[in-house]
Amino acid sequence: MRTLICGSLAYDTIMVFPDQFKKHILPEQIHILNVAFLVPDMRREYGGCAGNIAYNLKRLGGEPVIMATVGDDGGAYLDRLDRLGISRTTIRSIPDTFTAQAFITTDLDDNQITAFHPGAMNHAHLNTVADAGEIALAIVAPDGRQAMLDHAAQCVAADVPFIFDPGQGLPMFNGEELLQFVRQASYVVVNDYEGHLLAERTGRSLKSLADEVKALVVTLGAKGALLYVDGQLHESAPVTASAVLDPTGCGDAFRAGLMHAMLNGMDMPTAVRLGAVLGALKIAHRGGQNHKFDFTTAAEAFKQAYGYAIA
C-alpha cells in the first residue's frame, strides 16, 4: 500500500566540537556574542523528515511516496532515492534555490547549536496531494508553513487519513491553526516537548486533544511512549538499543514503524512498539539513513523486546 510522506528533504552537515560550549561562552558577554568553535570532525548526511521516514518504510517493505522540494543541489539526493527504489514522482525541483540544509554543531555534553536554511522547502506548497494518486495513509510532517496547511486540507478533501506530525514546525502555528490540524487529522504524533507546547498553544490537555483523533502518541525517548486511544492512556515500554550513538532521525524511524504497523492491521499499542523498535535500531548508527535492516530483522527485535511476534 502506498503511503504519502509530506515533509522535508535536507542535507545535514554535522560537526563535533571536542569540548564543552559552556567553557567558551561567557554569560556576562552574551550581548556581544562572537565565538568560533574548531570542529575537526564533520560529516554530511542525507536527512529531512520525509527522506528519513521514507527510508525506514522502504526497508520494512513499504511503498513510500515522498512529496517534497529540492534545490539546484538536489541531484545527489534524487539519485540516492532512485538507488533505494523510493518514488520521487512528487518531488519538485525549485530553480535558483538550495535544498534545505541543517548545520549542526554538537559538543561533548550533546548540546547542539543548529542553523537551518529552508531553501526550496519554502516552495513546498506548490506540490499537491492529488498529484500522488491513490494513497492509503499520509503523514504531514515538518515542511514549509503553507505546505503543511495546504497538504492537511488536501488530504481531507481527498479522503486520505493522515498523521499530523508538527515536529520542529510546531512554533510556526498559533493555537487555532494547531487545533484545526488536529481536527483534520486521524492521528497525532509529537515528542514530549512538542506535546507540552501543543497543549499550551491550543489551551487543551493532550487527553482532550486525543478525543479529536483516533489516537495520539507522545514519544518520550529512552522512557518509551504514551498512547492515548479509545479514551484510555497506555504507557509503552522503551526498547534497549545495542548502542546509543546518534539520536538524529530516531523520531522519523519511530513514525515509519508506526505507519507500517497501522497499514498492516496491527493494533495501536503494537504500532507504537514497532516504532520504538525502529528508533532503537536507528540510534545505534550515525546519521538518519545509515542503519541497515529489513522487516525480518525488525520483527525479531520486536519479539525479543516485547515477547510476542508480529506478522
TAPEZI-V262425 format. One record per pair of residues at least 4 apart in sequence whose ideal C-beta (glycine too) atoms are under 6 Angstrom apart, sorted by the first residue. I is the first residue (numbers start at 1). J is the second residue. Records with the same first field share a line. If there is no record, write none. Layout:
# TAPEZI-V262425
I=J + J
This chain:
# TAPEZI-V262425
1=136 + 263
2=63 + 65 + 135
3=64 + 137 + 259
4=65 + 67 + 132 + 135 + 138
5=50 + 53 + 54 + 64 + 66 + 139
6=67 + 140 + 151
7=49 + 50 + 141 + 142 + 143
8=48 + 49 + 50 + 100 + 121 + 143
9=48 + 50 + 51 + 68 + 70 + 77
10=47 + 48 + 100 + 101 + 102
11=99 + 101
12=45 + 47 + 102
13=44 + 103
14=43 + 104
15=39 + 42 + 105
16=41 + 106
17=37 + 39 + 105 + 107
20=107 + 108 + 109
21=25 + 107 + 111
24=35
45=287
46=51 + 80 + 289
47=288
49=141 + 142 + 252
50=66 + 68
52=249 + 252 + 288
53=252 + 255 + 256
54=64 + 66 + 86
55=289
56=253 + 256 + 278
57=62 + 64 + 256
58=64 + 84 + 86
59=293
60=260 + 295
61=295
62=260
65=87 + 132
66=91
67=90 + 127
68=91
69=92 + 94 + 120 + 121 + 123 + 124
70=74 + 77 + 93 + 99 + 120
71=94 + 97 + 98 + 99 + 119 + 120
73=98 + 99
74=78 + 99
78=88
81=86 + 88
90=127 + 131 + 132
92=126 + 127
94=120 + 123
97=119 + 120
98=119
99=119 + 120
100=118 + 119 + 121
101=117
102=114 + 116
103=115
104=112 + 114
105=113
106=112
107=111
118=122
121=144
122=144
124=143 + 144 + 147
125=144 + 146 + 147 + 150
128=154
129=151 + 154 + 155 + 158
135=160
137=161 + 263
138=155 + 160 + 162
139=163 + 165
140=148 + 151 + 152 + 162 + 164
141=165
142=167 + 168 + 169
143=147 + 148
145=172
146=150
147=151
150=154
152=181 + 184
155=160 + 162
156=184
161=186
162=185
163=187 + 189
164=181 + 185 + 188
165=189
166=170
170=194 + 197
173=177 + 178
175=201 + 202
178=201 + 202
179=202
182=188 + 209 + 212
183=212
185=213
186=214
187=213 + 214 + 215
188=213 + 216
189=217 + 255
190=194 + 195 + 198 + 218
191=219
192=220
194=198
195=206 + 218
199=205 + 206
204=208 + 209
210=216 + 228
215=229 + 268
216=228
217=225 + 227 + 272
218=226
219=225 + 254
220=224 + 225
222=238
224=236 + 237 + 238
225=236 + 272
227=234 + 236 + 268 + 272
228=233
229=268
234=269
236=272 + 273
239=276 + 277 + 280 + 305
241=280 + 283 + 284
242=284
243=284
244=283
245=284 + 286
246=286
247=283
248=288
249=253 + 282 + 288
250=279 + 282 + 283
253=278 + 279 + 282
254=275 + 279
256=278
257=274 + 275 + 278
258=271 + 275
261=266 + 270 + 271 + 274
262=271
266=270 + 271
273=306
277=298 + 301 + 302
281=291 + 293
282=291
285=290 + 291
293=297 + 298
295=299
299=310
302=306 + 310
303=309
